[in-house]
């Protein structure tokens, strides 16, 4: 068993589960023409502008065994570089070194991305191919005043489309009234200690932020 466990979970589905796309489609109306036609096979100026304003993206990948991973990535707005209308560059950044997303990319070469802009309820979805690059030109393009990445994800855009605001409107994600005080939860160190049984020196939220500062 590796980092990710023994593989896909197996369970007995309930008697009333859906077994076919036809059964699924029977529960829902056909998508409207606009919902179908909005999917592009390349980045248009609106997509490029959205990516340039986005400081946050969720990266989804899948391994050969079907194991799935969704990983948050952040940086200054525009940290994901637009090379052309079919190519993006996503630099790495210091993390926990599990390399779940990168391992999946090496194995399957597939990626999904969900770009978010604080205060904007719409999101941008990108699906496509991915490979890891250590090419000097791409490393240099993604180097900033803090660091040069060890590797860069080169994304080949296959699908790009703007996603409507409904999920963010329902969750009220950006509204100040929706904020949860950090003290509502234990510190990350405390939660991981409880989950793993590995005791680590206690650390306040402020101490954790100071420790992270060097890798931001």
Secondary structure, 3 states (H helix, E strand, C coil): CECCECCCCCCCCCCCCCCCHHHHHCCCCCCCHHHHHCCECCCCHHHHHHHHHCCEEEEEEECCCCCEEEEEEECCCCCEEEEECCEEEEECCCCCCCCHHHHHHHHHCEEEEEEECCCCCCEEEEEEEEEEECCHHHHHHCCCCCCCCCCEEEEEEEEEEEECCHHHHHHCCCCHHHCCCHHHCCCHHHHHHHHHCCCCCCCCHHHHHHHHHCCC
